[in-house]
Amino acid sequence: MEAIERTYRVLSGQKADRVPVFSATQTGTFELMKETGAYWPEANYNPRLMVGLSTAAHTVAGLEAIRIPFCLTVLAEALGCEIDRGREDRQPAISKTLIDQGKAPQLEGLLGRGRVPAIMEAIRTIKGLGYRVPLIVGFEGPTTLAGQLVGVERLCLMMIKKPEEAFNYIKLAEEACIEYAKAVVREGADIIAPADPTASPSVLSPRMFEKFSKSPLKAIAEIHPRSILHICGNALPIIGQMAECGFAGLSVEEKVDLGAAKKAIGERKVALIGNVPSAGVLLNGSEDEVYAEAKKAINAGIDILAPSCGIAPRTPTKNLRAMVRAAYS
Ligand SMILES: [Zn+2]
């Protein structure tokens, strides 16, 4: 079975010969940068370098998908947030929210702003290279994007004190996500993968998730049959709600007990993706430890083997390969 067919089968609830292995979250590492000469921060901006670094996660580390970009700031930047470009080993981050700059968000012309055109070019280039693995395009989920526009703390306060205002920002973020997701699908993305860390139970209560985050996520899941939602931390208290959003796959961290997650998901056809500890064994462990953790996830019923969250930039390639080996055997 080819990698692309295997992944598509698993994401549509069908059986496959073994678990696919890839990352639904960022894949840029320092070793892969050295290997390809495509370094951050430039590889976050230049499509040629983005293609070089992202494809190395497949050709060098053996992951069975290619995933762009390496950060969670593309939409925030396009909507007007100020970005700290980061360094070789640090991803770009928001340095000034819209509110801090006294600006109002501007949806019009979104697809022509910031790094959006560079991402579209990278998608076209990767698809033109003809790799036999799916191309995953990630982006900020609506609650996370709204948090980037106004600041996470301010958004949480707004949800309590001025819920209408919070709704307005989240609605705008949802519209931006939808326009962007439709565009990346048009350009050739095989899988869309919003990550919504600000919707995690470590930030929002499950009740607030239901009130503010769920319906915008539902609208994104409807765009494409192959969609993966990543939420950080212990997402178990909301995993049932995440499954109700309609995504084909849910990417979760090691804090999520897979048995309990499967139970909460029940009869719904949703692939569970994860949850080999990114900041634990993948970054700091030995190959044997990575292999053992990966096997543990497979035995616990993971449907797609993957890092639990974004791959840490200092993660050794040999550890990524050990995770891949665990899926093969
Ligand atoms: Zn995460």
py3Dmol code that shows the C-alpha trace and the ligand (Angstrom):
import py3Dmol

protein = """\
ATOM      1  CA  MET A   1       0.000   0.000   0.000  1.00  0.00           C
ATOM      2  CA  GLU A   2       1.366   3.437  -0.862  1.00  0.00           C
ATOM      3  CA  ALA A   3       1.754   6.084   1.837  1.00  0.00           C
ATOM      4  CA  ILE A   4      -0.861   8.372   0.330  1.00  0.00           C
ATOM      5  CA  GLU A   5      -3.453   5.611  -0.038  1.00  0.00           C
ATOM      6  CA  ARG A   6      -2.756   4.339   3.486  1.00  0.00           C
ATOM      7  CA  THR A   7      -3.270   7.806   4.982  1.00  0.00           C
ATOM      8  CA  TYR A   8      -6.413   8.490   2.962  1.00  0.00           C
ATOM      9  CA  ARG A   9      -7.894   5.157   4.020  1.00  0.00           C
ATOM     10  CA  VAL A  10      -7.179   5.783   7.704  1.00  0.00           C
ATOM     11  CA  LEU A  11      -8.564   9.330   7.502  1.00  0.00           C
ATOM     12  CA  SER A  12     -11.787   7.997   5.989  1.00  0.00           C
ATOM     13  CA  GLY A  13     -12.210   5.362   8.674  1.00  0.00           C
ATOM     14  CA  GLN A  14     -11.110   2.393   6.550  1.00  0.00           C
ATOM     15  CA  LYS A  15      -8.575  -0.285   7.412  1.00  0.00           C
ATOM     16  CA  ALA A  16      -4.937  -0.097   6.257  1.00  0.00           C
ATOM     17  CA  ASP A  17      -1.988  -2.510   6.291  1.00  0.00           C
ATOM     18  CA  ARG A  18      -0.274  -0.576   9.124  1.00  0.00           C
ATOM     19  CA  VAL A  19      -0.329   2.828  10.828  1.00  0.00           C
ATOM     20  CA  PRO A  20       0.861   5.786   8.726  1.00  0.00           C
ATOM     21  CA  VAL A  21       3.602   7.882  10.357  1.00  0.00           C
ATOM     22  CA  PHE A  22       3.977  11.629   9.856  1.00  0.00           C
ATOM     23  CA  SER A  23       3.630  14.928  11.667  1.00  0.00           C
ATOM     24  CA  ALA A  24       0.463  17.012  11.617  1.00  0.00           C
ATOM     25  CA  THR A  25       2.480  19.756  13.332  1.00  0.00           C
ATOM     26  CA  GLN A  26       5.688  21.616  12.423  1.00  0.00           C
ATOM     27  CA  THR A  27       8.636  19.559  11.084  1.00  0.00           C
ATOM     28  CA  GLY A  28      11.597  21.971  10.760  1.00  0.00           C
ATOM     29  CA  THR A  29      14.673  20.871  12.721  1.00  0.00           C
ATOM     30  CA  PHE A  30      18.182  22.221  12.959  1.00  0.00           C
ATOM     31  CA  GLU A  31      19.693  18.980  11.588  1.00  0.00           C
ATOM     32  CA  LEU A  32      17.390  19.115   8.558  1.00  0.00           C
ATOM     33  CA  MET A  33      18.316  22.793   8.079  1.00  0.00           C
ATOM     34  CA  LYS A  34      22.008  21.792   8.002  1.00  0.00           C
ATOM     35  CA  GLU A  35      21.239  18.945   5.624  1.00  0.00           C
ATOM     36  CA  THR A  36      19.365  21.185   3.164  1.00  0.00           C
ATOM     37  CA  GLY A  37      20.934  24.609   3.697  1.00  0.00           C
ATOM     38  CA  ALA A  38      17.394  25.934   4.248  1.00  0.00           C
ATOM     39  CA  TYR A  39      17.541  27.708   7.597  1.00  0.00           C
ATOM     40  CA  TRP A  40      15.039  29.575   9.717  1.00  0.00           C
ATOM     41  CA  PRO A  41      14.106  32.368   9.830  1.00  0.00           C
ATOM     42  CA  GLU A  42      14.442  32.636   6.015  1.00  0.00           C
ATOM     43  CA  ALA A  43      12.759  29.246   5.440  1.00  0.00           C
ATOM     44  CA  ASN A  44       9.621  30.717   7.013  1.00  0.00           C
ATOM     45  CA  TYR A  45       9.528  33.403   4.320  1.00  0.00           C
ATOM     46  CA  ASN A  46      11.213  32.141   1.164  1.00  0.00           C
ATOM     47  CA  PRO A  47       9.131  29.514  -0.695  1.00  0.00           C
ATOM     48  CA  ARG A  48      12.181  27.779  -2.197  1.00  0.00           C
ATOM     49  CA  LEU A  49      13.750  27.312   1.246  1.00  0.00           C
ATOM     50  CA  MET A  50      10.387  26.310   2.736  1.00  0.00           C
ATOM     51  CA  VAL A  51      10.113  23.581   0.105  1.00  0.00           C
ATOM     52  CA  GLY A  52      13.700  22.431   0.759  1.00  0.00           C
ATOM     53  CA  LEU A  53      13.293  22.127   4.513  1.00  0.00           C
ATOM     54  CA  SER A  54       9.753  20.694   4.552  1.00  0.00           C
ATOM     55  CA  THR A  55      10.457  17.983   1.972  1.00  0.00           C
ATOM     56  CA  ALA A  56      13.564  16.866   3.932  1.00  0.00           C
ATOM     57  CA  ALA A  57      11.254  15.709   6.744  1.00  0.00           C
ATOM     58  CA  HIS A  58      10.085  13.113   4.209  1.00  0.00           C
ATOM     59  CA  THR A  59      13.220  12.409   2.155  1.00  0.00           C
ATOM     60  CA  VAL A  60      15.724  12.498   5.047  1.00  0.00           C
ATOM     61  CA  ALA A  61      13.740  11.735   8.217  1.00  0.00           C
ATOM     62  CA  GLY A  62      11.294   9.356   6.528  1.00  0.00           C
ATOM     63  CA  LEU A  63       8.003  10.933   7.614  1.00  0.00           C
ATOM     64  CA  GLU A  64       5.199   9.883   5.269  1.00  0.00           C
ATOM     65  CA  ALA A  65       3.841  13.374   4.602  1.00  0.00           C
ATOM     66  CA  ILE A  66       5.206  16.825   3.819  1.00  0.00           C
ATOM     67  CA  ARG A  67       3.943  19.567   6.060  1.00  0.00           C
ATOM     68  CA  ILE A  68       4.157  23.347   5.773  1.00  0.00           C
ATOM     69  CA  PRO A  69       4.650  25.905   7.243  1.00  0.00           C
ATOM     70  CA  PHE A  70       6.865  25.737  10.370  1.00  0.00           C
ATOM     71  CA  CYS A  71       5.011  28.262  12.487  1.00  0.00           C
ATOM     72  CA  LEU A  72       1.571  29.435  13.545  1.00  0.00           C
ATOM     73  CA  THR A  73       1.807  33.077  12.492  1.00  0.00           C
ATOM     74  CA  VAL A  74       1.008  33.264   8.756  1.00  0.00           C
ATOM     75  CA  LEU A  75      -2.626  34.338   9.129  1.00  0.00           C
ATOM     76  CA  ALA A  76      -1.916  36.596  12.111  1.00  0.00           C
ATOM     77  CA  GLU A  77       0.732  38.393  10.061  1.00  0.00           C
ATOM     78  CA  ALA A  78      -1.555  38.691   7.034  1.00  0.00           C
ATOM     79  CA  LEU A  79      -4.213  40.263   9.271  1.00  0.00           C
ATOM     80  CA  GLY A  80      -1.754  42.866  10.532  1.00  0.00           C
ATOM     81  CA  CYS A  81       0.013  41.490  13.633  1.00  0.00           C
ATOM     82  CA  GLU A  82       3.657  42.427  13.987  1.00  0.00           C
ATOM     83  CA  ILE A  83       5.939  39.399  13.839  1.00  0.00           C
ATOM     84  CA  ASP A  84       9.278  38.681  15.477  1.00  0.00           C
ATOM     85  CA  ARG A  85      10.993  36.672  12.727  1.00  0.00           C
ATOM     86  CA  GLY A  86      12.656  34.283  15.209  1.00  0.00           C
ATOM     87  CA  ARG A  87      16.053  32.646  14.768  1.00  0.00           C
ATOM     88  CA  GLU A  88      17.597  29.476  13.424  1.00  0.00           C
ATOM     89  CA  ASP A  89      16.172  27.534  16.344  1.00  0.00           C
ATOM     90  CA  ARG A  90      13.146  29.648  17.215  1.00  0.00           C
ATOM     91  CA  GLN A  91       9.908  30.002  15.268  1.00  0.00           C
ATOM     92  CA  PRO A  92       8.397  33.373  14.384  1.00  0.00           C
ATOM     93  CA  ALA A  93       6.086  34.741  17.068  1.00  0.00           C
ATOM     94  CA  ILE A  94       3.662  37.634  17.494  1.00  0.00           C
ATOM     95  CA  SER A  95       5.504  40.707  18.772  1.00  0.00           C
ATOM     96  CA  LYS A  96       2.571  43.130  18.606  1.00  0.00           C
ATOM     97  CA  THR A  97      -1.126  42.345  18.460  1.00  0.00           C
ATOM     98  CA  LEU A  98      -3.490  44.461  16.391  1.00  0.00           C
ATOM     99  CA  ILE A  99      -4.900  46.122  19.523  1.00  0.00           C
ATOM    100  CA  ASP A 100      -1.373  47.023  20.693  1.00  0.00           C
ATOM    101  CA  GLN A 101      -0.856  48.740  17.350  1.00  0.00           C
ATOM    102  CA  GLY A 102      -4.274  50.421  17.504  1.00  0.00           C
ATOM    103  CA  LYS A 103      -5.248  48.718  14.242  1.00  0.00           C
ATOM    104  CA  ALA A 104      -8.486  47.113  13.126  1.00  0.00           C
ATOM    105  CA  PRO A 105      -8.301  43.732  11.388  1.00  0.00           C
ATOM    106  CA  GLN A 106      -8.616  43.839   7.589  1.00  0.00           C
ATOM    107  CA  LEU A 107      -9.983  40.778   5.857  1.00  0.00           C
ATOM    108  CA  GLU A 108     -10.021  42.226   2.377  1.00  0.00           C
ATOM    109  CA  GLY A 109      -7.064  41.224   0.239  1.00  0.00           C
ATOM    110  CA  LEU A 110      -5.989  38.588   2.776  1.00  0.00           C
ATOM    111  CA  LEU A 111      -4.646  36.182   0.161  1.00  0.00           C
ATOM    112  CA  GLY A 112      -2.242  38.769  -1.205  1.00  0.00           C
ATOM    113  CA  ARG A 113      -0.737  39.830   2.103  1.00  0.00           C
ATOM    114  CA  GLY A 114       2.279  38.836   4.209  1.00  0.00           C
ATOM    115  CA  ARG A 115       3.523  35.331   3.580  1.00  0.00           C
ATOM    116  CA  VAL A 116       0.282  33.994   2.080  1.00  0.00           C
ATOM    117  CA  PRO A 117       1.565  34.207  -1.537  1.00  0.00           C
ATOM    118  CA  ALA A 118       4.819  32.461  -0.469  1.00  0.00           C
ATOM    119  CA  ILE A 119       2.838  29.593   1.086  1.00  0.00           C
ATOM    120  CA  MET A 120       0.767  29.222  -2.093  1.00  0.00           C
ATOM    121  CA  GLU A 121       3.935  29.108  -4.179  1.00  0.00           C
ATOM    122  CA  ALA A 122       5.452  26.482  -1.864  1.00  0.00           C
ATOM    123  CA  ILE A 123       2.293  24.352  -2.230  1.00  0.00           C
ATOM    124  CA  ARG A 124       2.464  24.515  -6.036  1.00  0.00           C
ATOM    125  CA  THR A 125       6.178  23.696  -6.047  1.00  0.00           C
ATOM    126  CA  ILE A 126       5.819  20.715  -3.683  1.00  0.00           C
ATOM    127  CA  LYS A 127       2.911  19.307  -5.681  1.00  0.00           C
ATOM    128  CA  GLY A 128       4.983  19.716  -8.854  1.00  0.00           C
ATOM    129  CA  LEU A 129       7.799  17.617  -7.369  1.00  0.00           C
ATOM    130  CA  GLY A 130       5.557  14.549  -7.446  1.00  0.00           C
ATOM    131  CA  TYR A 131       6.284  13.008  -4.038  1.00  0.00           C
ATOM    132  CA  ARG A 132       4.048  10.032  -3.292  1.00  0.00           C
ATOM    133  CA  VAL A 133       3.047  11.352   0.137  1.00  0.00           C
ATOM    134  CA  PRO A 134       0.295  13.797   1.107  1.00  0.00           C
ATOM    135  CA  LEU A 135       0.942  17.517   1.531  1.00  0.00           C
ATOM    136  CA  ILE A 136      -0.422  18.876   4.804  1.00  0.00           C
ATOM    137  CA  VAL A 137      -0.934  22.617   5.196  1.00  0.00           C
ATOM    138  CA  GLY A 138      -1.317  23.871   8.748  1.00  0.00           C
ATOM    139  CA  PHE A 139      -2.609  27.212  10.021  1.00  0.00           C
ATOM    140  CA  GLU A 140      -3.896  28.909  13.161  1.00  0.00           C
ATOM    141  CA  GLY A 141      -7.313  27.758  14.319  1.00  0.00           C
ATOM    142  CA  PRO A 142      -9.959  30.484  14.838  1.00  0.00           C
ATOM    143  CA  THR A 143      -9.669  30.853  18.626  1.00  0.00           C
ATOM    144  CA  THR A 144      -5.877  30.956  18.414  1.00  0.00           C
ATOM    145  CA  LEU A 145      -5.989  33.503  15.597  1.00  0.00           C
ATOM    146  CA  ALA A 146      -8.431  35.701  17.541  1.00  0.00           C
ATOM    147  CA  GLY A 147      -6.047  35.446  20.521  1.00  0.00           C
ATOM    148  CA  GLN A 148      -3.186  36.574  18.297  1.00  0.00           C
ATOM    149  CA  LEU A 149      -5.181  39.576  17.083  1.00  0.00           C
ATOM    150  CA  VAL A 150      -6.077  40.888  20.538  1.00  0.00           C
ATOM    151  CA  GLY A 151      -3.806  38.969  22.947  1.00  0.00           C
ATOM    152  CA  VAL A 152      -4.788  35.682  24.600  1.00  0.00           C
ATOM    153  CA  GLU A 153      -5.406  37.129  28.067  1.00  0.00           C
ATOM    154  CA  ARG A 154      -7.484  39.951  26.648  1.00  0.00           C
ATOM    155  CA  LEU A 155      -9.510  37.496  24.575  1.00  0.00           C
ATOM    156  CA  CYS A 156     -10.230  35.331  27.636  1.00  0.00           C
ATOM    157  CA  LEU A 157     -11.343  38.381  29.627  1.00  0.00           C
ATOM    158  CA  MET A 158     -13.467  39.529  26.702  1.00  0.00           C
ATOM    159  CA  MET A 159     -15.185  36.137  26.588  1.00  0.00           C
ATOM    160  CA  ILE A 160     -16.349  36.694  30.160  1.00  0.00           C
ATOM    161  CA  LYS A 161     -16.981  40.448  30.227  1.00  0.00           C
ATOM    162  CA  LYS A 162     -17.815  41.342  26.632  1.00  0.00           C
ATOM    163  CA  PRO A 163     -18.773  38.073  24.937  1.00  0.00           C
ATOM    164  CA  GLU A 164     -20.207  39.893  21.887  1.00  0.00           C
ATOM    165  CA  GLU A 165     -16.843  41.502  21.215  1.00  0.00           C
ATOM    166  CA  ALA A 166     -15.068  38.154  21.618  1.00  0.00           C
ATOM    167  CA  PHE A 167     -17.560  36.594  19.188  1.00  0.00           C
ATOM    168  CA  ASN A 168     -16.827  39.343  16.659  1.00  0.00           C
ATOM    169  CA  TYR A 169     -13.081  38.706  16.732  1.00  0.00           C
ATOM    170  CA  ILE A 170     -13.532  34.928  16.565  1.00  0.00           C
ATOM    171  CA  LYS A 171     -15.996  35.320  13.680  1.00  0.00           C
ATOM    172  CA  LEU A 172     -13.492  37.411  11.776  1.00  0.00           C
ATOM    173  CA  ALA A 173     -10.767  34.850  12.526  1.00  0.00           C
ATOM    174  CA  GLU A 174     -13.088  32.084  11.309  1.00  0.00           C
ATOM    175  CA  GLU A 175     -13.690  33.927   8.039  1.00  0.00           C
ATOM    176  CA  ALA A 176      -9.940  34.380   7.550  1.00  0.00           C
ATOM    177  CA  CYS A 177      -9.304  30.679   8.270  1.00  0.00           C
ATOM    178  CA  ILE A 178     -12.016  29.631   5.821  1.00  0.00           C
ATOM    179  CA  GLU A 179     -10.817  31.866   3.001  1.00  0.00           C
ATOM    180  CA  TYR A 180      -7.243  30.685   3.538  1.00  0.00           C
ATOM    181  CA  ALA A 181      -8.119  26.983   3.866  1.00  0.00           C
ATOM    182  CA  LYS A 182     -10.156  27.096   0.657  1.00  0.00           C
ATOM    183  CA  ALA A 183      -7.223  28.751  -1.116  1.00  0.00           C
ATOM    184  CA  VAL A 184      -4.653  26.168   0.031  1.00  0.00           C
ATOM    185  CA  VAL A 185      -6.985  23.378  -1.119  1.00  0.00           C
ATOM    186  CA  ARG A 186      -7.346  25.091  -4.521  1.00  0.00           C
ATOM    187  CA  GLU A 187      -3.558  25.228  -4.827  1.00  0.00           C
ATOM    188  CA  GLY A 188      -3.267  21.512  -4.132  1.00  0.00           C
ATOM    189  CA  ALA A 189      -3.017  20.818  -0.380  1.00  0.00           C
ATOM    190  CA  ASP A 190      -4.076  17.223   0.316  1.00  0.00           C
ATOM    191  CA  ILE A 191      -4.850  17.722   3.998  1.00  0.00           C
ATOM    192  CA  ILE A 192      -5.694  20.880   5.953  1.00  0.00           C
ATOM    193  CA  ALA A 193      -4.544  20.990   9.551  1.00  0.00           C
ATOM    194  CA  PRO A 194      -5.640  23.849  11.800  1.00  0.00           C
ATOM    195  CA  ALA A 195      -3.906  23.960  15.179  1.00  0.00           C
ATOM    196  CA  ASP A 196      -5.860  25.687  17.907  1.00  0.00           C
ATOM    197  CA  PRO A 197      -3.717  25.746  21.069  1.00  0.00           C
ATOM    198  CA  THR A 198      -5.696  28.625  22.590  1.00  0.00           C
ATOM    199  CA  ALA A 199      -8.824  26.424  22.513  1.00  0.00           C
ATOM    200  CA  SER A 200      -7.027  23.876  24.763  1.00  0.00           C
ATOM    201  CA  PRO A 201      -8.514  23.109  28.199  1.00  0.00           C
ATOM    202  CA  SER A 202      -5.312  24.544  29.665  1.00  0.00           C
ATOM    203  CA  VAL A 203      -6.561  27.957  28.448  1.00  0.00           C
ATOM    204  CA  LEU A 204     -10.347  27.637  27.986  1.00  0.00           C
ATOM    205  CA  SER A 205     -12.822  25.614  30.012  1.00  0.00           C
ATOM    206  CA  PRO A 206     -14.742  22.940  28.070  1.00  0.00           C
ATOM    207  CA  ARG A 207     -17.851  25.126  28.492  1.00  0.00           C
ATOM    208  CA  MET A 208     -16.073  28.077  26.842  1.00  0.00           C
ATOM    209  CA  PHE A 209     -14.833  25.745  24.097  1.00  0.00           C
ATOM    210  CA  GLU A 210     -18.433  24.763  23.410  1.00  0.00           C
ATOM    211  CA  LYS A 211     -19.565  28.400  23.414  1.00  0.00           C
ATOM    212  CA  PHE A 212     -16.786  30.051  21.401  1.00  0.00           C
ATOM    213  CA  SER A 213     -14.511  27.541  19.632  1.00  0.00           C
ATOM    214  CA  LYS A 214     -16.643  24.682  18.424  1.00  0.00           C
ATOM    215  CA  SER A 215     -18.802  26.203  15.718  1.00  0.00           C
ATOM    216  CA  PRO A 216     -15.887  27.980  13.925  1.00  0.00           C
ATOM    217  CA  LEU A 217     -13.932  24.710  13.943  1.00  0.00           C
ATOM    218  CA  LYS A 218     -16.956  22.907  12.502  1.00  0.00           C
ATOM    219  CA  ALA A 219     -17.065  25.393   9.644  1.00  0.00           C
ATOM    220  CA  ILE A 220     -13.390  24.696   8.847  1.00  0.00           C
ATOM    221  CA  ALA A 221     -13.815  20.911   8.994  1.00  0.00           C
ATOM    222  CA  GLU A 222     -16.569  21.229   6.367  1.00  0.00           C
ATOM    223  CA  ILE A 223     -14.136  22.664   3.809  1.00  0.00           C
ATOM    224  CA  HIS A 224     -12.297  19.433   3.102  1.00  0.00           C
ATOM    225  CA  PRO A 225     -12.914  15.736   3.816  1.00  0.00           C
ATOM    226  CA  ARG A 226      -9.296  15.308   4.894  1.00  0.00           C
ATOM    227  CA  SER A 227      -8.820  17.676   7.782  1.00  0.00           C
ATOM    228  CA  ILE A 228      -6.857  17.281  11.012  1.00  0.00           C
ATOM    229  CA  LEU A 229      -7.383  19.335  14.153  1.00  0.00           C
ATOM    230  CA  HIS A 230      -4.478  19.697  16.578  1.00  0.00           C
ATOM    231  CA  ILE A 231      -5.127  20.952  20.099  1.00  0.00           C
ATOM    232  CA  CYS A 232      -2.302  21.055  22.642  1.00  0.00           C
ATOM    233  CA  GLY A 233      -2.196  19.870  26.240  1.00  0.00           C
ATOM    234  CA  ASN A 234      -4.615  17.455  27.844  1.00  0.00           C
ATOM    235  CA  ALA A 235      -7.489  17.739  25.382  1.00  0.00           C
ATOM    236  CA  LEU A 236      -9.364  14.807  26.937  1.00  0.00           C
ATOM    237  CA  PRO A 237     -12.103  16.968  28.541  1.00  0.00           C
ATOM    238  CA  ILE A 238     -13.047  18.286  25.063  1.00  0.00           C
ATOM    239  CA  ILE A 239     -12.147  15.317  22.862  1.00  0.00           C
ATOM    240  CA  GLY A 240     -15.812  14.373  22.388  1.00  0.00           C
ATOM    241  CA  GLN A 241     -16.606  17.924  21.278  1.00  0.00           C
ATOM    242  CA  MET A 242     -13.555  17.957  18.997  1.00  0.00           C
ATOM    243  CA  ALA A 243     -14.847  14.762  17.377  1.00  0.00           C
ATOM    244  CA  GLU A 244     -18.272  16.370  16.885  1.00  0.00           C
ATOM    245  CA  CYS A 245     -16.644  19.163  14.833  1.00  0.00           C
ATOM    246  CA  GLY A 246     -16.317  16.766  11.904  1.00  0.00           C
ATOM    247  CA  PHE A 247     -12.551  16.549  11.388  1.00  0.00           C
ATOM    248  CA  ALA A 248     -11.183  13.351   9.852  1.00  0.00           C
ATOM    249  CA  GLY A 249      -8.386  13.248  12.406  1.00  0.00           C
ATOM    250  CA  LEU A 250      -7.565  14.647  15.829  1.00  0.00           C
ATOM    251  CA  SER A 251      -3.911  15.218  16.727  1.00  0.00           C
ATOM    252  CA  VAL A 252      -3.284  14.991  20.456  1.00  0.00           C
ATOM    253  CA  GLU A 253      -0.464  15.192  22.978  1.00  0.00           C
ATOM    254  CA  GLU A 254       0.910  12.506  25.252  1.00  0.00           C
ATOM    255  CA  LYS A 255      -1.141  13.935  28.133  1.00  0.00           C
ATOM    256  CA  VAL A 256      -4.226  12.477  26.438  1.00  0.00           C
ATOM    257  CA  ASP A 257      -4.964   8.907  27.524  1.00  0.00           C
ATOM    258  CA  LEU A 258      -5.712   7.137  24.243  1.00  0.00           C
ATOM    259  CA  GLY A 259      -8.064   4.542  25.742  1.00  0.00           C
ATOM    260  CA  ALA A 260     -10.163   7.231  27.421  1.00  0.00           C
ATOM    261  CA  ALA A 261     -10.083   9.337  24.222  1.00  0.00           C
ATOM    262  CA  LYS A 262     -11.370   6.425  22.115  1.00  0.00           C
ATOM    263  CA  LYS A 263     -14.145   5.889  24.627  1.00  0.00           C
ATOM    264  CA  ALA A 264     -15.141   9.576  24.535  1.00  0.00           C
ATOM    265  CA  ILE A 265     -15.143   9.578  20.725  1.00  0.00           C
ATOM    266  CA  GLY A 266     -17.343   6.488  20.677  1.00  0.00           C
ATOM    267  CA  GLU A 267     -18.752   5.390  17.325  1.00  0.00           C
ATOM    268  CA  ARG A 268     -17.623   8.466  15.392  1.00  0.00           C
ATOM    269  CA  LYS A 269     -15.155   7.822  12.577  1.00  0.00           C
ATOM    270  CA  VAL A 270     -12.252   9.995  13.694  1.00  0.00           C
ATOM    271  CA  ALA A 271      -8.599   8.989  13.421  1.00  0.00           C
ATOM    272  CA  LEU A 272      -6.523   9.633  16.542  1.00  0.00           C
ATOM    273  CA  ILE A 273      -3.108  11.051  15.681  1.00  0.00           C
ATOM    274  CA  GLY A 274      -0.086  11.358  17.981  1.00  0.00           C
ATOM    275  CA  ASN A 275       1.155  11.102  20.605  1.00  0.00           C
ATOM    276  CA  VAL A 276       4.892  10.390  20.820  1.00  0.00           C
ATOM    277  CA  PRO A 277       6.184  13.039  23.276  1.00  0.00           C
ATOM    278  CA  SER A 278       7.747  15.886  21.233  1.00  0.00           C
ATOM    279  CA  ALA A 279       9.388  17.695  24.099  1.00  0.00           C
ATOM    280  CA  GLY A 280      10.168  14.432  25.890  1.00  0.00           C
ATOM    281  CA  VAL A 281      11.674  11.416  24.147  1.00  0.00           C
ATOM    282  CA  LEU A 282      11.740  12.799  20.592  1.00  0.00           C
ATOM    283  CA  LEU A 283      13.885  15.740  21.667  1.00  0.00           C
ATOM    284  CA  ASN A 284      15.850  14.264  24.561  1.00  0.00           C
ATOM    285  CA  GLY A 285      15.431  10.503  24.551  1.00  0.00           C
ATOM    286  CA  SER A 286      17.432   7.697  22.938  1.00  0.00           C
ATOM    287  CA  GLU A 287      16.305   5.946  19.756  1.00  0.00           C
ATOM    288  CA  ASP A 288      15.225   2.949  21.871  1.00  0.00           C
ATOM    289  CA  GLU A 289      13.103   5.172  24.089  1.00  0.00           C
ATOM    290  CA  VAL A 290      11.442   6.811  21.073  1.00  0.00           C
ATOM    291  CA  TYR A 291      10.772   3.392  19.566  1.00  0.00           C
ATOM    292  CA  ALA A 292       9.268   2.146  22.846  1.00  0.00           C
ATOM    293  CA  GLU A 293       7.001   5.224  23.194  1.00  0.00           C
ATOM    294  CA  ALA A 294       5.885   4.877  19.582  1.00  0.00           C
ATOM    295  CA  LYS A 295       5.066   1.196  20.107  1.00  0.00           C
ATOM    296  CA  LYS A 296       3.149   2.132  23.240  1.00  0.00           C
ATOM    297  CA  ALA A 297       1.011   4.546  21.203  1.00  0.00           C
ATOM    298  CA  ILE A 298       0.417   1.926  18.495  1.00  0.00           C
ATOM    299  CA  ASN A 299      -0.581  -0.686  21.065  1.00  0.00           C
ATOM    300  CA  ALA A 300      -2.932   1.814  22.707  1.00  0.00           C
ATOM    301  CA  GLY A 301      -4.725   2.123  19.361  1.00  0.00           C
ATOM    302  CA  ILE A 302      -3.305   5.286  17.762  1.00  0.00           C
ATOM    303  CA  ASP A 303      -4.482   5.461  14.140  1.00  0.00           C
ATOM    304  CA  ILE A 304      -1.649   7.645  12.792  1.00  0.00           C
ATOM    305  CA  LEU A 305       1.708   7.704  14.554  1.00  0.00           C
ATOM    306  CA  ALA A 306       3.014  11.267  14.979  1.00  0.00           C
ATOM    307  CA  PRO A 307       4.809  13.613  17.348  1.00  0.00           C
ATOM    308  CA  SER A 308       2.510  14.817  20.125  1.00  0.00           C
ATOM    309  CA  CYS A 309       3.000  18.495  19.213  1.00  0.00           C
ATOM    310  CA  GLY A 310       5.322  20.565  16.996  1.00  0.00           C
ATOM    311  CA  ILE A 311       8.717  18.878  16.560  1.00  0.00           C
ATOM    312  CA  ALA A 312      11.290  20.723  18.677  1.00  0.00           C
ATOM    313  CA  PRO A 313      13.974  22.312  16.451  1.00  0.00           C
ATOM    314  CA  ARG A 314      16.826  20.472  18.224  1.00  0.00           C
ATOM    315  CA  THR A 315      15.225  17.040  17.720  1.00  0.00           C
ATOM    316  CA  PRO A 316      17.770  14.586  16.253  1.00  0.00           C
ATOM    317  CA  THR A 317      16.868  13.036  12.884  1.00  0.00           C
ATOM    318  CA  LYS A 318      17.764   9.583  14.252  1.00  0.00           C
ATOM    319  CA  ASN A 319      14.904   9.911  16.754  1.00  0.00           C
ATOM    320  CA  LEU A 320      12.428  10.785  13.998  1.00  0.00           C
ATOM    321  CA  ARG A 321      13.666   7.744  12.093  1.00  0.00           C
ATOM    322  CA  ALA A 322      13.183   5.569  15.193  1.00  0.00           C
ATOM    323  CA  MET A 323       9.553   6.703  15.333  1.00  0.00           C
ATOM    324  CA  VAL A 324       9.169   5.837  11.632  1.00  0.00           C
ATOM    325  CA  ARG A 325      10.702   2.374  12.219  1.00  0.00           C
ATOM    326  CA  ALA A 326       8.131   1.671  14.902  1.00  0.00           C
ATOM    327  CA  ALA A 327       5.336   2.149  12.366  1.00  0.00           C
ATOM    328  CA  TYR A 328       6.994  -0.266   9.917  1.00  0.00           C
ATOM    329  CA  SER A 329       7.455  -3.207  12.265  1.00  0.00           C
TER     330      SER A 329
END
"""
ligand_1 = """\
1
ZN
Zn 0.421 21.121 20.423
"""
view = py3Dmol.view(width=600, height=400)
view.addModel(protein, "pdb")
view.setStyle({"model": 0}, {"cartoon": {"style": "trace"}})
view.addModel(ligand_1, "xyz")
view.setStyle({"model": 1}, {"stick": {}})
view.zoomTo()
view.show()
